[in-house]
């Protein structure tokens, strides 16, 4: 009967539309996100938790058997693949193939860890994942010499440099910029193997031990180290900006093993915001955390910049180091892990960011130093301000200290007072 035939056709059509709708919902809500090494640092489970809450399939790759993963991570992973070593690239490829066979095409491959950025990019290229930087683009994030071109495109001043080759060329460079100079690996993680050369004797000593590996030599700048940190969307626009100040230069911390101190700043200077956004655009940063470093000169540098001006130092397209994301949360009363996950899943922030902003101070003490005040005295005096404390993993201790404390405070005067008390020596 024609009426029955029309009803049957309508049922088929409705089932088709329902199936299409469910498929579309599944595509949006069940994004396949491969997270490499989500168990280190230990707080990275919060990234997985936020992704899962947004409906993503969180697929972890680690060196740890599933039964030995922390509970808070395990419950937020859709699936897990153990490799013998994260340095074994072929095994990581096997893990991706396993996930593809089980869950379909991969939407993201990320580690949020500077150490694995090159491997992340290679995996994206092999498995046609276009949501992150490819190997060619990642070079501009990891090679300090290539960063200079990005700064130039952003119209941001940066220290003059030389790719190290011979002592004679180094002397010619120093004749222009003067002593001291800084020498560091062109492709390095953090401030490791970084040297300050203050005179001709130091230059000779460096070249006596130089093994020919790619190093960059830069003019030395006197200034306060600042960072511009946060998350940007798929168009490179800042979704949530933050700012940290480092009173003690990181190179002095690493080479001199000084105590570590830095703090999340309540307000972001206009010039830092403007130049930070320009750098993100120039480097083609998309849908990721960023950690951009600048110097604000405390002394004129003839031929480069004047006192008070910003000079670009380094670009890091990854999460700021250590437990800095937690500091951001404490200072701004937000969930930066959730903001990042919202950008990954929806390309926008869906968190309430209209909270009261404060400062969060990080202090890292060194083992082997006889401090005037012990833990009990610190807790007794500042228990209402301490947000987090503990032992820093050894792999971070060179740059972050061995024993750390985080304090949430309302003003810089309190920062100075806490610093004097915690870092005072006998």
N, C-alpha and C positions, 0 to 999 in steps of 0.2 A: 504494500500500500504506500502511496507517495508520502503520506504523513509519517509513517513509521520510518521510511527511508530518510526523510529529512531529520527526524529525531536521532536516528543512528549516526548520520553525518555530523550533527551538532555534537553528539557525545564524543565522537572521534576527534572533532576539532577542539573541543574543550579539553580532552585528555592531552592533546598535542600542546595546547597552550600551557596547561598545568605542568607538563613535563619540561617544556622550555623554561618556564618560570623557575621550577625547582633546579634545573641545570644552571641557570644564571645565578640563583641564590648560592648554589654550591660553589660556583666559580669565585664569587665575591667573598663568601664566608669561609671557604676552605682553601685559602691560599697555601701553597706549599713553600715553606720557608726553611731552607737548610741553614742551620746555625752550627758553625765549626767552633769547637772548644767552648761550649756554653757553660762549662763547669769551672772556668778560670778566666778572670778572677771569680771568687765565689759568689759575688753579688750579681753575676750575669744571668742567674736564673730569673731575675726580675724582668729582663728583656723577654725571656721565653714566656713568663707568666702573662705579661701584657699582650704579647702576640696571641697566646691561646685565648685570652679573654675577648680578643677581637675576632675570633673564629678561625684563626690560621692553624694549619697543620705545622707544628714545630718539629723539625727533623734534625736531631742532634748527631754530630760526629765527634767522638772523643777517643782517648786512649784507655778509658776506664770501663771495666765491665759494668753492664747495666745495674746489677745488684749492688754495686759499690758506689753508684752515683748518689749524691745527697738527695734526700727525700723531696725537698722543695723544688729541685730541678726535675727529678724523675716524673713527678705528677704533672708537670707542665710540658712534657715532651709527648708528642703523638707517637714517635718512634725514635729508635736510637741504633746507631751502627758503631761498633767498636773497631778501631784500627790498631795495629801494633804500634804505630808511631805516626803522629801528625806530620812528621817530616817525609813520610812515604807518600808521595803524590799519587802513585798508581792506586794505592789502597783508598785514598780519598775519592778517586775516580770511580772505583768499585762501589763505594758507598752511595755516590750520586746515582749510579746506574740502578742500584737496588731500590732507592727511593722512587726513581722514575717508573720502574716496572710495577711498583706497588701503588703509587699515588698519582702518577701522571706527570706532566711537565712541571719543572721547577720554576717558581716565580722569583725567588731571591736566593743568593748564596752569600753569606756574610759571616765574618768572625768578630767584627768590631775590635779587632786586635791588630796593632801596627805590624807585629811580627809576621802575620799571615796574609797581609794585603796582596802581595804578589801572587801567592797561590790562589787566593780568592778570585783574582782577575783571570788567571789561566783557566780555572774551572768554569767561570762564566763563559769564556770564549769557546771552550770545548763543548759545553752543553747548551749553547745558544741562549744564555740568560742575559738579558739586556738591561736589567734594572740597576746595575752597578758599573763601575769603571772597568774598561777592558785593559789588557796589558800595556797598550801604548799610552793610554791616559794615566794609568797608575804610575808610570815613570815620572810624570810631572809632579806627582804627589810625594814620591820617595827620593828623587834625586835633587839634592840641594842646589846644584848648578842649574837644573831645568826649572826650578822654582823661580829663579831670577827672571826668566822670560814671562812667567805668569804675573809676577809683580809689575813688570813693565807694562803689560797689557792693562793692568788695573790702575796704572798711574800712581803706584805706591813706591816710595823710595825704599831701597834696600842696600845693604852693605856691598861695597865693591869687592870683587873676588878674583881668584885665579885657580884654575885646575892645576894641582901640583904636578910638576914634571921634573924640573931640574933646579938646583940651588941658584943658578945664575938668573933664571926667570923669576924665582922667588925674590931675589935681591932687587931686581928691577921693579917688581910690584911693590915691595916695601919702600923703595925710594919714593914712590908716589903717595902711599897711604900712611907710611911711618909705622914704627913699633908702638905698642905690641900688635901682633896679629893672632888670629885663632885658626887652628888647623883641625879638621874633623873629617870623617869619612863622607864621601859624596852621597853614599847610600847607607845610612845608619839608623839605628833605633835609639831614640833618646839622645843623651849626651855622652854615651860611652866612647872611649878612644878619642876624646877631644882634648886638645892641648893649647895652652896659651904660650906663645913665643915672645919674649920680651926684649931680646937683644940678639946680636950676631952670633954669640956663643950658643944660644939656645937654638938658633936656626941650623947651625952646623951639627949639633947633637941630634936634631930631628932627622936630618938627611942621612946621618950615619946609620940610623935605624930604619929608614924608610924602605919599605919592601916593594914599592912600585904600584900598590893598589890605589884605586881612585880616591883621592883626597881633595878637599877644597880648602883654600886659604882665604880668609876674609879679614878685612880691617876690623880692629877692635873698637867697639862702641861703648861709651859710658852712658848708662841709662837704666831706667826701671823696666823690668820685664813685665809685660801685660799679656794676657791671653783673651781672645774673643772666642767663646765656646757656645755650642748649642746644636740645633737641628735645623736642616734646610729641607725644602720640599723638592719635588721633581723638576721644578724650574729654577732651582738654586736660590729661592727666596727664603730668608730667615723666618722660621716658624716660631722659634723661641730662642732669644739671644741671652747669653750670660757673659760674665766678665770676671777674671781673676787677676789679682796683683801678687807679684813675687818679689818681696823686699830683698831677698838674697838670691843673686843670679844662680840659675840651675847649674852652670858650669862650675862655679865656686863650690856648690854643694857636692857635686860628684867628685871633682878633683881634690877638693880640700876636706871632704867628708864632714862638712858642717851640718848643723841641725837644719831641718827643713821647715820652712814656714811660708805659707801663702794663704790667701783668703778670698772667698767669693765676695765681690763688691756689689753693693746695693744698687747703684746707678751706673749706667754705661755712658761714658763720654761720647759726645756727638761725633767727634772725628774718628774714634775707634769704631763706632757703629757704621759710619759711612765707608771707611776703608775696608772694614771686615766684609761688608756686603759686596763691595767691588771686587775683592779678592775671590770670593766664592764664585761670582759670575765669571771672572777671568779664567778660573781653573776648571770651570764646567762641573762644579760640585752639584750632585743631585741626590735627593732622598738619602741623606746620611748625617751622622754626627760630624762635627768639625771642631778642630782645636788649632786656632791660628795664633801665632806668637808675634808680638811686636815689642820694640824698644821705644820708650819715650825718653829722648835724649836729655840727660842732665848737664850736658856740656856741648858746646858747638863742635861740629865735626866739619872743618873746612872742605869744600868740594862735595859735600853730601847733604847735610841738613843742619838746622840750628837747634839750639836748646829748646826743649818743649815739644818739638815735632816728633811724629811717629815714623818709625822705620820698620819695614817688614823684616822679620827674622826667619820664621819657618812656617810651612803649611803642613798640617796633619789632618787628613780626612778620616778620622776615626774618633772613638770616644776618648775624652781627656783621661790621663793616666790615673792609676790607683783607684781610690774610692771617691774621686772628684764628682761623679754623678750623684752620689749620696749627699755631698756637700751642697750641690745645687738644690736638691730636694729640701734640705734643712733650711737653707737661706731663704728660699722663695716660697716654701710651703706648697710645693707642687709635686708631681710624679713625672720626672723627666723620662723614665723608662716607658711610661704610658704615652707620653707625648711622642716619643720616637716611634713606638708601635703604631700609633694613629697615623703618623706620616707614612710608614711602610704600607699600611693597609688601606688608608683612605685619602692619603696625600693632603692631610690637614690635621690640625690639632683640635681635639674634642674635649680637652680638659679645661677646667676653670683656672685661669692664670691671674685673676684679679685678687691676689693675696698680698698680705703685708710682706714687704721685702726686708730682710735683715742681712747681716754679715755671717759667714761661716768661716771660722779660722781653723786651719790645719797646722799642727805642730808635730814634727817627727824627731824623736830623740834617738841618739846613737848608743849602741852597746859599747861598754868600755869607758864611758865618761861618768865621772862621779858627780851626780847632780845634787843640788842642795835639798830639793824636796822630792820625796818618794810618791808613789801612786796614792797611798792613803791620804797624804796631805793635799794632793791635787784634787782627789775626789771630795774630800771634806770641804774644801774651799769653793769648788766650782761644780758641785754635783748637779745643780739646777741648770747649768749651761752646757754640760757635756752631752753630746748627741751620739757619739760613737767613739770607741777606743779599742785598742788591741795590738797584736803583733802584725807587722806588715810581712807578707810573703817575701822570702829571701830574694827572689828574682827582682823585686821592686825596691829592695832596701837601699841599694846604692843611691838611687835618686829620691827615695821617699822616707828614709830613716827606718829604724828597727821597731820602735815603739811609738804608736801614733795616738793622737787625741784630736777630736773635732769639737769645737765650741760654737754655739749659736749665740751671737751677741747683737746689741742694738747700735753700737757706736765704735769708732776707731780707738777711742781712749781705753775702752775695755780690752780691745785687742792688744794694745801696748802693755797693759797691766798684766794680762794673762801670759803674754810672751815672756816678760821679765821673770815671772814667778816660775813657770814651767821649765824654762831653759837656764835658770840660774845654776851656776856650778859652785862646788865647795872650794 
